[in-house]
Amino acid sequence: MIMDSLRLAPVGSVFPKIACSRCGDDSRRWDRIAGKSYCPSCIELLALGEAAPLIEKTERRRCAVCHHQGTLRYLTFPLHSRRPVEMDLCAEHLRALLGRRLGPHAYEQLRRQLHALGLETRELFLLHEAFYDAQGRALQPAGDWDY
């Protein structure tokens, strides 16, 4: 079964090096949220609530985790890959991903879908084993959010 809320981006559909939409750093391929580039520093500031809030129009797509309709597209470049991964995530799961605070069920949902694409969580920065244990429990959450 093809998971269309978590997929490999079409070949050649993403320009690999665009400056961060917040700070202008253009030294690497940055993750994208709703089509805008964000460097790791600016993502961390968003996760900590220390940056201007992320305000984007949602798309009528289903969340890769909970299937809630109304998502933002998150695009990230797996380690050693030129082809990015796109995920459609609702506000709750996008905040949790950026803040390295996914619950075990959400982590497992993403892990399973990535595996179907031939990828492992350790290949994606925000899902790396430095941030989650084998059971999907957050090891290094950003900030101290209360949901």
C-alpha positions as CSV (number, residue, x, y, z in Angstrom):
1,M,0.0,0.0,0.0
2,I,1.4,3.4,-1.0
3,M,1.3,6.0,1.8
4,D,0.7,9.2,0.1
5,S,0.9,11.4,3.2
6,L,4.5,10.4,3.6
7,R,6.4,10.0,0.3
8,L,9.6,10.6,-1.6
9,A,9.5,13.9,-3.4
10,P,9.4,13.6,-7.2
11,V,12.8,13.5,-8.8
12,G,14.0,17.1,-9.7
13,S,11.0,18.7,-8.0
14,V,13.1,20.4,-5.2
15,F,15.9,22.8,-5.7
16,P,18.5,21.5,-3.2
17,K,20.0,24.7,-1.8
18,I,17.7,27.6,-0.9
19,A,18.4,30.1,1.8
20,C,16.6,29.8,5.2
21,S,13.4,31.9,5.0
22,R,14.1,33.3,8.5
23,C,17.8,34.0,8.8
24,G,19.0,33.8,5.2
25,D,21.7,31.2,5.8
26,D,22.3,29.4,2.4
27,S,25.1,27.1,3.3
28,R,23.2,23.8,3.1
29,R,20.0,22.0,2.0
30,W,17.5,23.0,4.6
31,D,14.2,21.4,5.6
32,R,11.1,23.0,4.3
33,I,7.7,23.7,5.9
34,A,4.9,24.7,3.6
35,G,7.5,25.3,0.8
36,K,9.7,27.6,2.9
37,S,13.3,26.7,3.9
38,Y,14.3,26.6,7.6
39,C,17.8,25.9,8.9
40,P,18.2,23.8,12.1
41,S,18.8,26.9,14.2
42,C,15.5,28.5,13.1
43,I,13.6,25.2,13.6
44,E,15.0,25.0,17.1
45,L,13.8,28.6,17.8
46,L,10.4,27.7,16.5
47,A,10.3,24.6,18.6
48,L,11.3,26.6,21.7
49,G,8.7,29.3,21.0
50,E,11.5,31.9,20.7
51,A,10.8,32.8,17.0
52,A,7.9,34.4,15.3
53,P,5.1,31.8,15.1
54,L,4.7,29.7,12.0
55,I,1.5,30.9,10.2
56,E,0.8,29.1,7.0
57,K,-2.4,28.0,5.2
58,T,-3.0,24.3,5.6
59,E,-3.6,21.9,2.7
60,R,-6.6,19.5,2.4
61,R,-4.4,16.5,2.9
62,R,-4.4,13.9,5.7
63,C,-1.8,13.8,8.5
64,A,0.8,10.9,8.1
65,V,0.3,10.1,11.8
66,C,-3.4,10.6,12.8
67,H,-5.1,11.1,9.4
68,H,-6.6,14.4,10.5
69,Q,-7.4,16.6,7.5
70,G,-5.6,19.9,7.3
71,T,-1.9,19.7,7.2
72,L,1.4,21.4,6.3
73,R,3.9,19.8,4.1
74,Y,7.2,19.1,5.8
75,L,10.1,18.2,3.5
76,T,13.5,16.9,4.7
77,F,16.6,15.5,3.1
78,P,17.6,12.1,4.4
79,L,21.2,11.5,5.1
80,H,23.2,10.5,2.0
81,S,20.2,11.1,-0.3
82,R,19.5,13.7,-2.9
83,R,15.8,12.8,-3.0
84,P,13.9,14.4,-0.1
85,V,11.0,13.0,1.9
86,E,7.7,14.8,2.1
87,M,5.3,14.4,5.0
88,D,1.9,15.9,5.5
89,L,1.5,16.7,9.2
90,C,-1.3,18.3,11.2
91,A,-0.4,21.1,13.5
92,E,0.0,18.9,16.6
93,H,2.3,16.4,14.9
94,L,4.4,19.1,13.1
95,R,4.9,20.8,16.5
96,A,5.9,17.5,18.1
97,L,8.3,16.6,15.3
98,L,10.0,20.0,15.3
99,G,10.2,19.8,19.1
100,R,11.5,16.2,19.1
101,R,8.5,15.3,21.2
102,L,6.6,12.7,19.2
103,G,4.8,10.1,21.3
104,P,5.8,6.5,20.8
105,H,2.7,5.8,18.6
106,A,3.4,8.8,16.3
107,Y,7.1,7.8,16.1
108,E,6.1,4.3,15.1
109,Q,3.6,5.5,12.5
110,L,6.4,7.5,10.8
111,R,9.0,4.8,11.3
112,R,6.7,2.2,9.6
113,Q,5.9,4.5,6.6
114,L,9.6,5.4,6.2
115,H,10.5,1.7,6.2
116,A,8.0,1.1,3.4
117,L,10.0,3.7,1.4
118,G,13.3,1.9,2.2
119,L,14.4,4.5,4.8
120,E,15.2,4.3,8.4
121,T,14.4,6.9,11.1
122,R,18.2,7.4,11.8
123,E,18.4,8.8,8.2
124,L,16.2,11.8,9.2
125,F,17.7,14.4,11.6
126,L,14.5,15.0,13.7
127,L,13.8,11.3,14.0
128,H,17.4,10.2,14.7
129,E,18.2,7.7,17.4
130,A,19.9,10.5,19.3
131,F,16.4,12.0,19.9
132,Y,14.3,8.8,20.3
133,D,14.9,5.4,21.8
134,A,14.0,2.1,20.1
135,Q,10.5,2.3,21.6
136,G,10.0,5.8,20.2
137,R,10.3,7.6,23.5
138,A,11.7,11.2,23.2
139,L,15.2,11.4,24.7
140,Q,16.0,15.1,24.0
141,P,12.8,17.1,23.6
142,A,13.2,20.8,22.8
143,G,11.9,23.2,25.4
144,D,9.3,22.3,28.1
145,W,5.9,22.3,26.3
146,D,2.7,21.3,28.0
147,Y,0.1,19.9,25.6
